Structure formats: structure tokens, C-alpha cells
Amino acid sequence: MDIRSVELNFNRHDADGMGSLYTKGGQLLPPSADVVSDRDGIAAFWQKVFDMSE
């Protein structure tokens, strides 16, 4: 994962793009929340984040 790809996907609100940056068995550890596992789960997490910002 490189920071430029994170920046591009984040700024585009591309949840699937954010999920694709993780390995198949990747995990996201958001603060004060449960661990989010696998690409689909991570993409869903980011979609919720992006939905809250609109």
C-alpha cells in the first residue's frame, strides 16, 4: 500500500478502491471499534465513512 493510492481513493470517496489496497486477509483496526476483516468488509467500512461525510 502506498500513500498516493490511499490519497487518491480517499479523495474520490472510492470505497472499493480503498478495500483493494489491503491484502485478501487484511484487517483494519479503527479506533474504538471492532476489527474489520477482508477487502469487502474494509470497503464497506470506508463506504460508511464516506456516506457520513456527505
C-alpha positions as CSV (number, residue, x, y, z in Angstrom):
1,M,0.0,0.0,0.0
2,D,1.4,3.4,-0.9
3,I,0.2,6.7,0.4
4,R,-0.5,8.1,-3.0
5,S,-3.1,5.3,-3.7
6,V,-4.7,5.9,-0.3
7,E,-4.9,9.6,-1.0
8,L,-6.4,9.2,-4.5
9,N,-9.0,6.6,-3.4
10,F,-9.9,8.6,-0.3
11,N,-10.3,11.9,-2.1
12,R,-12.5,10.1,-4.7
13,H,-14.6,8.5,-2.0
14,D,-13.8,5.2,-3.7
15,A,-14.6,2.6,-1.0
16,D,-13.9,-0.3,-3.3
17,G,-10.6,1.3,-4.2
18,M,-9.7,1.7,-0.5
19,G,-10.6,-2.0,0.1
20,S,-8.4,-3.1,-2.8
21,L,-5.4,-1.6,-1.1
22,Y,-5.5,-4.4,1.5
23,T,-4.4,-8.0,1.1
24,K,-7.1,-10.6,0.8
25,G,-6.9,-11.4,4.5
26,G,-6.2,-7.8,5.5
27,Q,-7.5,-6.2,8.6
28,L,-8.4,-2.6,9.5
29,L,-8.2,-1.6,13.2
30,P,-10.4,1.6,13.6
31,P,-10.1,3.3,17.0
32,S,-12.8,2.4,19.5
33,A,-14.4,-0.1,17.1
34,D,-14.2,-3.8,16.2
35,V,-11.6,-5.1,13.8
36,V,-12.8,-5.0,10.2
37,S,-11.6,-8.0,8.1
38,D,-11.2,-8.8,4.4
39,R,-11.4,-6.5,1.4
40,D,-15.2,-6.5,1.3
41,G,-15.5,-5.6,4.9
42,I,-12.9,-2.9,4.7
43,A,-14.6,-1.4,1.6
44,A,-18.0,-1.5,3.5
45,F,-16.3,0.3,6.4
46,W,-15.0,3.1,4.1
47,Q,-18.3,3.4,2.4
48,K,-19.9,4.2,5.7
49,V,-17.2,6.8,6.4
50,F,-17.8,8.4,3.0
51,D,-21.6,8.3,3.5
52,M,-21.3,10.1,6.8
53,S,-19.3,12.9,5.2
54,E,-21.9,13.7,2.5
